[in-house]
Amino acid sequence: MDALRVLEHKITALAALVKDMKSQNEQLRAENAKLSAEGVDLKAENARLAEEAGQLSAKLETMEGSMLMGFEQLNVMSKEKELTKVVVDDLIRSIDSLVKRENQQ
């Protein structure tokens, strides 16, 4: 009779263990579903951020191109300024020379 009681207790304990494991399994499945949905959301967010990063990179390239173009124009203008300065200096020398000639005559 004791053997039956021990067996009955073991079966009861085993049934309780199975019930607890089923409960834990359901909790884990719910957590898994939640994490899977969160993973999908994060993938969508990642794709959106990657697209935004691509757009920002394109804008940056455009701005860099504009800056380079501006620097080139600035260099051209600087060279033109130097050339103009040389021409004006030559013109002033020519005028001074003409004035000297006029004064000598």
C-alpha positions in Angstrom: 0.0 0.0 0.0 2.9 2.3 0.8 4.3 1.7 -2.7 1.0 2.9 -4.2 1.0 6.0 -2.1 4.6 6.8 -3.1 3.6 6.2 -6.7 0.6 8.4 -6.4 2.7 11.2 -4.9 5.2 10.8 -7.7 2.5 10.9 -10.3 0.9 14.0 -8.6 4.3 15.7 -8.5 5.0 14.8 -12.1 1.5 16.1 -13.2 2.3 19.4 -11.3 5.7 19.6 -13.0 4.1 19.0 -16.4 1.5 21.7 -15.6 4.3 24.2 -14.6 6.3 23.4 -17.7 3.2 23.9 -19.9 2.7 27.3 -18.2 6.3 28.3 -18.7 6.1 27.1 -22.3 3.1 29.3 -23.0 4.9 32.3 -21.4 8.0 31.6 -23.5 5.8 31.4 -26.6 4.2 34.7 -25.8 7.6 36.3 -25.1 8.9 34.8 -28.4 5.9 36.2 -30.3 6.5 39.6 -28.7 10.2 39.6 -29.5 9.5 38.5 -33.1 7.1 41.4 -33.6 9.7 43.7 -32.0 12.3 42.3 -34.4 10.1 43.0 -37.4 9.6 46.6 -36.2 13.3 47.0 -35.7 14.0 45.7 -39.2 11.6 48.2 -40.6 13.2 51.0 -38.5 16.6 49.8 -39.7 15.5 49.9 -43.3 14.1 53.4 -42.8 17.3 54.6 -41.2 19.4 53.1 -44.0 17.3 54.9 -46.6 17.6 58.1 -44.6 21.4 57.6 -44.4 21.5 57.1 -48.2 19.6 60.3 -48.8 21.9 62.2 -46.4 24.9 60.8 -48.1 23.6 62.0 -51.5 22.9 65.4 -50.0 26.4 65.5 -48.6 27.9 64.6 -51.9 25.9 67.4 -53.6 27.1 69.9 -51.0 30.7 68.8 -51.4 30.4 69.2 -55.1 28.9 72.7 -54.7 31.7 73.6 -52.3 34.4 72.3 -54.7 32.7 74.3 -57.5 32.7 77.4 -55.3 36.4 76.9 -54.4 37.2 76.6 -58.1 35.3 79.8 -58.9 37.1 81.5 -56.0 40.4 80.4 -57.4 39.5 81.7 -60.9 38.3 85.0 -59.4 41.5 85.3 -57.4 43.6 84.7 -60.5 41.5 87.3 -62.4 42.0 89.7 -59.6 45.8 89.3 -59.8 45.7 89.7 -63.5 43.6 92.8 -63.2 46.0 94.2 -60.6 48.9 93.6 -63.0 47.0 95.3 -65.9 46.0 98.2 -63.7 49.6 98.6 -62.5 50.8 98.6 -66.1 48.2 101.1 -67.0 49.2 103.4 -64.1 52.9 103.1 -65.2 51.9 104.0 -68.8 49.9 107.0 -67.6 52.8 108.1 -65.4 55.2 107.8 -68.3 52.9 109.8 -70.6 52.6 112.5 -67.9 56.4 112.7 -67.5 56.7 113.1 -71.3 54.2 115.8 -71.3 55.9 117.6 -68.5 59.3 117.3 -70.2 58.1 118.9 -73.4 
